[in-house]
C-alpha cells in the first residue's frame, strides 16, 4: 500500500499494474508473493532511476514460527524462492541486508545465495559503528550521577 503511487506511473506497464493490483487485493499466488520484492525493486528502480537497498529485519521470525507450529515443510521452499528472487537474481538491488537472531547456515534456504557476509554481535568489523565506546559509557554514567558504577560495567 505504501508504494501504491507507483501504479499511476507511466513507467509501469499494464502487466506491472495487474501484478500490483493482485498483490494489493490479496488475490496473488505464492509465486507472486515470492517475487513481490523483486517486482517492487523493479518498479522503484524504473520510477527513481536508482537501484534499491533492501533491508529485511528479523528474516528468521516466520521460520521460527513455522518450526514451532509445524508448517516448516511449507515455508522452506517459499522462503528459498523469496530470498533467491529478492537477493540473488535481483539486478535492481544495490545492496541488501538481513537481520535476525538465528545463526545463518550456508545450507538449506541460503544455499542459493552467494557472497553472504555473516556479521554477529561479537564481530569486530563494525565494532566502532554499533554500540557505545568506553568513553560514551563513562560519560553517560557521569550524566546520570552513577560514576561509582564504572567498575561494574563490562566493556
Secondary structure, DSSP 4 states (H G I P E B T S, - for coil): -TTGGGGG-TTS-HHHHHHHHHHHTT---HHHHHTHHHHHHHHHHHHHSS-EEEEETTTTHHHHHHHHTT-HHHHHHHHHHHHIIIIIS-TTEEEEEE--SSPPPSSGGGTT--S-----TT-STTTTTSS--HHHHHHHHHHTT-GGGGGG---
